[in-house]
């Protein structure tokens, strides 16, 4: 029969555990086991290290520890007596407990227990508090423990780029409906990789990356255009509604990467067909119609912002085209959407993002103010005669147009001489 921890009749050494708070416990052990399992005990039980004597002439080795790791010291002493090594099942108490045991094992110089703890922790899933504890405890423990940190090490930038491009390719591919959840997850992670929050973005796109991204999105935009044309011809809008979510995501991603130019150009060219297709959505299905129009308005708002604030430069004819197409669209649908999202008492029944409407209005104002004065006058004339004059509110455009017109007339009068000759400015 093998030696057993705590067997006073066969033990020849006492491990005396003591804490600063006065806790003092004697554990009856066997020197041949302690020496074999622990460098700390091997040194203190050597002939060159004096040990204290207790009753019955047993050697006593004192081990000082803190109250919080007292039980872990007991566990380590018990693990010395396992006859067939250590397995994962020996650490069933969890990652936090294994970390405590590991710290004691390192202090006492117990390579077998260190290896068992490392195997268990490295293979286990971690909760966030456990991960923080690992980052605090493991560094400095030596080579044996370092592989625990492998999953927390920064990834090679080249690998990040490969993952990013693979995710972009997947998220912009033509996928069956059964893979919608996978595509949505990929889209969310792509956006997260590019987001600057408390940390810097996971990668910064250079021209080589942008070139490949542009290629992948080109295919997505082409499929969207074909779907819009098909909806106009057949009246079938289900696939269009699915594509609008992709367009909203694409707009977000390309804006983060400062690559909106192609997207904006495509949206401008497709705008007339988009409006025509959306108008065919079954108006008897209010929720379906509401969701479709809000997605269209959401994307259009981003496109108009990019044009209005100069992020994407477009010629006058295209800017005017966007105003002609989308100003009537949002003017007609806002009252309808407002009526569908409020009850009879005027209380909101669907949470709406009011910033979208404000952004749209501001974008329209910026674009119109950058048009030639003649085109501005036509737009203002139509606005003043329209019953939906309150949205979008073009009062600022009207004020600026009146001021500029007056200044322009004054400037012209100064240019002309009394005899009708044009003077030099």
C-alpha positions as CSV (number, residue, x, y, z in Angstrom):
1,X,0.0,0.0,0.0
2,X,1.4,3.4,-1.0
3,X,2.0,6.4,1.3
4,X,-1.0,8.6,2.0
5,X,-1.0,12.3,2.8
6,X,-1.9,13.0,6.4
7,X,-0.9,9.4,7.6
8,X,0.8,10.3,10.8
9,X,2.0,6.8,11.5
10,X,4.1,6.6,8.3
11,X,5.1,10.3,7.7
12,X,8.6,11.5,8.4
13,X,8.1,15.2,7.6
14,X,5.6,17.9,8.3
15,X,4.7,20.7,5.8
16,X,3.7,23.6,8.1
17,X,1.5,26.1,6.2
18,X,1.4,29.5,7.8
19,X,-0.3,32.8,6.8
20,X,0.3,36.4,8.0
21,X,-3.2,36.3,9.6
22,X,-2.0,33.5,12.0
23,X,-3.4,30.5,10.3
24,X,-1.1,27.5,11.0
25,X,-1.7,24.0,9.8
26,X,0.5,20.9,9.9
27,X,0.3,18.5,7.0
28,X,1.9,15.1,7.7
29,X,3.8,14.1,4.6
30,X,6.6,11.8,3.3
31,X,10.0,13.2,2.4
32,X,10.6,10.9,-0.5
33,X,7.4,12.2,-2.2
34,X,8.0,15.9,-1.4
35,X,11.6,15.7,-2.7
36,X,10.6,14.0,-5.9
37,X,7.7,16.3,-6.7
38,X,9.0,19.7,-5.5
39,X,12.3,21.6,-5.9
40,X,11.4,23.7,-2.9
41,X,11.0,20.8,-0.6
42,X,14.0,19.0,-2.1
43,X,16.2,22.0,-1.2
44,X,14.8,22.3,2.3
45,X,15.1,18.6,3.1
46,X,18.6,18.4,1.8
47,X,21.5,17.8,4.1
48,X,22.7,21.3,3.5
49,X,19.5,23.0,4.6
50,X,18.7,23.0,8.4
51,X,15.2,22.1,9.3
52,X,13.3,22.5,12.5
53,X,12.3,19.4,14.5
54,X,8.9,18.6,15.9
55,X,7.7,15.9,18.2
56,X,8.7,12.3,17.3
57,X,11.8,13.7,15.6
58,X,10.0,14.6,12.4
59,X,11.5,17.3,10.2
60,X,9.3,20.4,9.7
61,X,9.4,22.5,6.5
62,X,7.6,25.8,6.9
63,X,5.7,27.3,3.9
64,X,4.5,30.8,4.1
65,X,1.5,31.8,2.0
66,X,-1.3,34.2,1.7
67,X,-4.8,33.5,3.0
68,X,-6.2,33.5,-0.6
69,X,-3.9,30.7,-1.8
70,X,-3.9,28.6,1.4
71,X,-6.3,26.0,-0.1
72,X,-4.3,25.9,-3.3
73,X,-1.2,24.9,-1.3
74,X,-3.3,22.0,0.3
75,X,-4.4,20.9,-3.2
76,X,-0.8,20.9,-4.5
77,X,0.3,18.7,-1.5
78,X,-2.6,16.3,-2.3
79,X,-1.6,16.2,-6.0
80,X,1.9,15.0,-5.0
81,X,0.3,11.8,-3.9
82,X,-1.5,10.9,-7.1
83,X,0.3,7.8,-8.4
84,X,-0.5,8.1,-12.1
85,X,0.3,11.6,-13.1
86,X,-2.2,14.4,-13.7
87,X,-5.1,14.6,-16.1
88,X,-7.6,17.2,-17.1
89,X,-10.2,15.6,-14.7
90,X,-7.9,16.4,-11.8
91,X,-8.5,20.2,-12.4
92,X,-12.3,20.0,-12.6
93,X,-12.7,23.0,-10.3
94,X,-12.2,25.3,-13.3
95,X,-9.8,27.8,-14.8
96,X,-9.7,30.2,-11.9
97,X,-8.8,27.3,-9.5
98,X,-6.2,26.0,-11.9
99,X,-4.5,29.4,-12.1
100,X,-4.2,29.4,-8.3
101,X,-2.7,25.9,-8.3
102,X,-0.4,26.9,-11.1
103,X,0.9,29.9,-9.1
104,X,1.6,27.7,-6.1
105,X,3.2,25.0,-8.3
106,X,5.6,27.6,-9.8
107,X,6.5,28.9,-6.3
108,X,7.2,25.4,-5.0
109,X,8.9,24.2,-8.2
110,X,6.6,21.4,-9.2
111,X,7.1,20.7,-13.0
112,X,4.6,17.9,-13.3
113,X,1.8,20.0,-11.7
114,X,2.8,23.1,-13.8
115,X,2.6,21.0,-17.0
116,X,-0.9,19.7,-16.0
117,X,-2.2,23.1,-15.1
118,X,-0.9,24.6,-18.3
119,X,-2.5,21.8,-20.4
120,X,-5.8,22.4,-18.7
121,X,-5.9,26.2,-18.9
122,X,-4.6,26.3,-22.4
123,X,-7.3,23.9,-23.6
124,X,-10.2,25.4,-21.7
125,X,-12.6,28.2,-22.7
126,X,-12.1,31.4,-20.7
127,X,-14.6,33.9,-19.4
128,X,-13.5,37.6,-19.6
129,X,-12.6,37.9,-15.9
130,X,-10.5,34.7,-16.2
131,X,-8.8,36.1,-19.2
132,X,-7.9,39.3,-17.3
133,X,-6.5,37.1,-14.5
134,X,-4.5,35.1,-17.0
135,X,-2.9,38.2,-18.4
136,X,-2.0,39.4,-14.9
137,X,-0.7,36.1,-13.6
138,X,1.0,34.2,-16.5
139,X,3.6,36.6,-17.8
140,X,6.9,36.0,-16.0
141,X,6.1,32.4,-15.1
142,X,8.6,31.1,-17.7
143,X,8.6,29.1,-20.9
144,X,6.4,26.3,-19.5
145,X,3.4,28.7,-19.0
146,X,3.9,30.9,-22.0
147,X,1.8,28.8,-24.4
148,X,-1.3,29.7,-22.4
149,X,-0.9,33.2,-23.8
150,X,-0.8,32.0,-27.4
151,X,-4.5,32.7,-28.1
152,X,-4.1,36.2,-26.7
153,X,-1.1,37.2,-28.8
154,X,-1.5,39.8,-31.6
155,X,-2.0,38.2,-35.0
156,X,0.4,38.9,-37.8
157,X,-0.9,41.8,-39.9
158,X,-0.6,39.8,-43.1
159,X,-2.9,37.2,-41.5
160,X,-5.4,39.9,-40.5
161,X,-5.5,41.1,-44.1
162,X,-6.1,37.6,-45.4
163,X,-9.0,37.1,-43.0
164,X,-10.5,40.5,-43.9
165,X,-10.4,39.9,-47.6
166,X,-11.8,36.4,-47.3
167,X,-14.6,37.8,-45.2
168,X,-15.3,40.6,-47.7
169,X,-15.3,38.0,-50.6
170,X,-17.8,35.8,-48.6
171,X,-20.0,38.7,-47.5
172,X,-20.3,40.1,-51.1
173,X,-20.9,36.8,-52.8
174,X,-24.2,35.4,-54.2
175,X,-25.2,33.1,-51.3
176,X,-28.3,31.0,-50.9
177,X,-30.9,32.1,-48.3
178,X,-29.9,29.3,-46.0
179,X,-26.5,31.1,-45.4
180,X,-28.1,34.5,-44.6
181,X,-27.1,34.2,-40.9
182,X,-23.5,33.4,-41.8
183,X,-23.3,36.3,-44.2
184,X,-24.8,38.7,-41.6
185,X,-22.2,37.5,-39.1
186,X,-19.4,38.1,-41.5
187,X,-20.7,41.5,-42.3
188,X,-20.8,42.5,-38.6
189,X,-17.3,41.3,-38.0
190,X,-16.0,43.2,-41.1
191,X,-17.5,46.4,-39.7
192,X,-16.0,45.7,-36.3
193,X,-12.6,45.2,-37.8
194,X,-12.8,48.6,-39.3
195,X,-14.3,50.4,-36.3
196,X,-12.3,52.7,-34.2
197,X,-13.7,52.5,-30.7
198,X,-11.6,52.3,-27.5
199,X,-9.0,50.5,-29.6
200,X,-7.6,51.3,-33.1
201,X,-9.1,49.5,-36.1
202,X,-7.8,46.0,-36.6
203,X,-6.4,47.0,-40.0
204,X,-5.8,50.1,-42.1
205,X,-6.5,49.6,-45.8
206,X,-3.7,50.4,-48.2
207,X,-4.2,50.7,-52.0
208,X,-3.6,47.0,-52.6
209,X,-6.3,46.1,-50.1
210,X,-8.7,48.7,-51.5
211,X,-8.2,47.4,-55.0
212,X,-9.3,43.9,-54.1
213,X,-12.2,45.2,-52.0
214,X,-13.3,47.3,-54.9
215,X,-13.4,44.2,-57.1
216,X,-15.5,42.3,-54.7
217,X,-18.0,45.1,-54.2
218,X,-18.2,45.6,-58.0
219,X,-19.8,42.2,-58.2
220,X,-22.3,43.0,-55.4
221,X,-23.3,46.3,-57.1
222,X,-23.8,44.6,-60.5
223,X,-26.1,42.0,-58.9
224,X,-28.0,44.8,-57.2
225,X,-28.5,46.6,-60.5
226,X,-29.8,43.5,-62.2
227,X,-32.2,42.9,-59.3
228,X,-33.5,46.5,-59.5
229,X,-34.1,46.2,-63.3
230,X,-35.8,42.9,-62.8
231,X,-38.1,44.3,-60.1
232,X,-39.0,47.2,-62.5
233,X,-39.9,44.7,-65.2
234,X,-41.7,42.0,-63.2
235,X,-42.9,43.8,-60.1
236,X,-41.3,41.1,-57.9
237,X,-39.6,43.0,-55.1
238,X,-38.7,40.3,-52.6
239,X,-35.1,39.9,-53.7
240,X,-34.7,43.7,-53.9
241,X,-35.7,44.0,-50.2
242,X,-33.0,41.4,-49.3
243,X,-30.4,43.4,-51.4
244,X,-31.2,46.7,-49.6
245,X,-29.8,45.3,-46.4
246,X,-26.6,44.5,-48.3
247,X,-26.5,48.0,-49.8
248,X,-26.9,49.6,-46.4
249,X,-24.0,47.5,-45.1
250,X,-21.9,48.2,-48.2
251,X,-22.4,51.9,-47.8
252,X,-21.2,51.8,-44.2
253,X,-18.1,49.7,-45.0
254,X,-17.0,51.7,-48.0
255,X,-17.5,54.9,-46.1
256,X,-15.2,53.6,-43.3
257,X,-12.6,52.8,-46.0
258,X,-13.0,56.1,-47.8
259,X,-14.1,54.2,-51.0
260,X,-17.6,55.6,-51.5
261,X,-17.0,57.0,-55.0
262,X,-18.0,53.9,-57.0
263,X,-21.0,53.2,-54.7
264,X,-22.3,56.8,-55.0
265,X,-21.9,56.7,-58.8
266,X,-23.8,53.4,-59.0
267,X,-26.6,54.7,-56.7
268,X,-27.0,57.8,-58.8
269,X,-27.2,55.8,-62.0
270,X,-29.7,53.4,-60.5
271,X,-31.8,55.9,-58.6
272,X,-34.6,56.2,-61.1
273,X,-35.1,52.5,-61.3
274,X,-34.8,52.1,-57.5
275,X,-37.6,54.5,-56.9
276,X,-39.7,52.8,-59.6
277,X,-39.1,49.4,-58.1
278,X,-39.8,50.5,-54.5
279,X,-43.0,52.1,-55.6
280,X,-44.2,48.6,-56.6
281,X,-43.9,47.2,-53.1
282,X,-47.3,46.0,-52.0
283,X,-48.7,48.9,-50.0
284,X,-51.2,46.6,-48.3
285,X,-48.3,45.2,-46.4
286,X,-47.5,48.2,-44.2
287,X,-44.6,46.6,-42.3
288,X,-43.0,45.4,-45.6
289,X,-43.4,48.7,-47.3
290,X,-42.1,50.6,-44.2
291,X,-39.0,48.5,-43.9
292,X,-38.2,48.7,-47.7
293,X,-38.6,52.5,-47.8
294,X,-36.6,53.1,-44.6
295,X,-33.7,51.0,-46.0
296,X,-33.8,53.0,-49.3
297,X,-33.9,56.3,-47.4
298,X,-31.1,55.2,-45.1
299,X,-28.8,54.4,-48.0
300,X,-29.9,57.5,-49.9
301,X,-29.2,59.7,-46.9
302,X,-25.6,58.4,-46.8
303,X,-25.2,59.0,-50.6
304,X,-26.6,62.5,-50.4
305,X,-24.3,63.4,-47.5
306,X,-21.3,62.2,-49.4
307,X,-22.3,64.4,-52.4
308,X,-23.5,67.4,-50.3
309,X,-20.5,67.7,-48.1
310,X,-17.9,67.1,-50.9
311,X,-16.7,63.6,-49.9
312,X,-17.6,62.4,-53.4
313,X,-17.4,65.1,-56.1
314,X,-20.2,64.8,-58.8
315,X,-20.9,67.1,-61.8
316,X,-23.9,69.4,-61.7
317,X,-26.1,67.3,-63.9
318,X,-25.8,64.3,-61.5
319,X,-26.3,66.4,-58.4
320,X,-29.4,67.9,-59.9
321,X,-30.6,64.5,-61.0
322,X,-30.4,63.2,-57.4
323,X,-32.4,66.2,-56.1
324,X,-35.1,65.7,-58.8
325,X,-35.4,62.0,-58.0
326,X,-35.1,61.8,-54.3
327,X,-36.6,65.1,-53.1
328,X,-40.2,64.1,-54.1
329,X,-39.6,60.6,-52.8
330,X,-38.7,61.6,-49.3
331,X,-41.3,64.4,-49.3
332,X,-44.1,61.9,-50.1
333,X,-43.0,59.1,-47.9
334,X,-42.2,60.9,-44.7
335,X,-45.8,61.7,-43.8
336,X,-46.8,58.2,-44.7
337,X,-44.0,56.7,-42.6
338,X,-44.9,59.0,-39.7
339,X,-48.5,57.9,-39.9
340,X,-47.4,54.2,-39.8
341,X,-45.1,54.7,-36.8
342,X,-47.4,56.6,-34.5
343,X,-50.8,55.6,-33.0
344,X,-54.0,57.6,-32.9
345,X,-52.7,59.6,-29.9
346,X,-49.5,60.6,-31.7
347,X,-47.3,58.2,-29.6
348,X,-44.5,56.3,-31.4
349,X,-45.2,52.6,-31.9
350,X,-42.0,51.9,-33.8
351,X,-38.7,53.3,-32.8
352,X,-37.4,55.6,-35.5
353,X,-34.1,57.2,-36.0
354,X,-34.9,60.9,-36.3
355,X,-31.3,61.7,-37.2
356,X,-31.9,60.1,-40.7
357,X,-34.5,62.8,-41.5
358,X,-32.3,65.6,-40.2
359,X,-29.3,64.3,-42.1
360,X,-31.4,64.0,-45.3
361,X,-32.7,67.6,-44.9
362,X,-29.2,69.0,-44.3
363,X,-27.8,67.0,-47.3
364,X,-30.5,68.4,-49.6
365,X,-29.8,71.9,-48.4
366,X,-26.1,71.6,-49.1
367,X,-26.6,70.1,-52.5
368,X,-29.2,72.6,-53.6
369,X,-27.0,75.5,-52.4
370,X,-24.2,74.3,-54.7
371,X,-26.4,74.2,-57.8
372,X,-26.7,77.1,-60.3
373,X,-29.1,79.8,-59.2
374,X,-31.6,79.1,-62.0
375,X,-31.9,75.4,-60.9
376,X,-32.2,76.6,-57.3
377,X,-35.1,78.9,-58.3
378,X,-37.0,76.1,-60.0
379,X,-36.6,73.8,-56.9
380,X,-37.7,76.6,-54.6
381,X,-40.7,77.5,-56.7
382,X,-41.9,73.9,-56.7
383,X,-41.3,73.7,-52.9
384,X,-43.3,76.8,-52.1
385,X,-46.3,75.4,-54.1
386,X,-46.1,72.0,-52.5
387,X,-48.4,71.0,-49.7
388,X,-45.5,69.1,-48.0
389,X,-43.6,72.3,-47.5
390,X,-42.6,71.4,-44.0
391,X,-40.2,68.6,-45.1
392,X,-37.7,68.9,-46.2
393,X,-37.5,72.5,-45.0
394,X,-35.7,74.6,-47.6
395,X,-36.0,77.9,-45.7
396,X,-32.3,78.2,-45.5
397,X,-31.9,77.7,-49.3
398,X,-34.6,80.3,-49.9
399,X,-32.9,82.8,-47.6
400,X,-29.5,82.3,-49.2
401,X,-31.0,82.4,-52.7
402,X,-32.7,85.7,-52.0
403,X,-29.5,87.2,-50.6
404,X,-27.3,85.9,-53.4
405,X,-29.8,87.2,-56.0
406,X,-29.7,90.6,-54.6
407,X,-25.9,90.6,-54.4
408,X,-25.7,89.4,-58.0
409,X,-28.0,92.2,-59.2
410,X,-25.9,94.8,-57.3
411,X,-22.7,93.3,-58.7
412,X,-24.2,93.4,-62.3
413,X,-25.2,97.1,-61.9
414,X,-21.7,98.0,-60.9
415,X,-20.3,96.2,-63.8
416,X,-22.4,98.1,-66.4
417,X,-21.4,101.6,-67.2
418,X,-23.9,104.5,-67.7
419,X,-23.6,104.0,-71.5
420,X,-24.2,100.3,-71.3
421,X,-20.5,99.5,-71.6
422,X,-19.1,96.7,-69.4
423,X,-16.5,98.0,-67.0
424,X,-13.6,96.0,-65.7
425,X,-14.0,94.7,-62.2
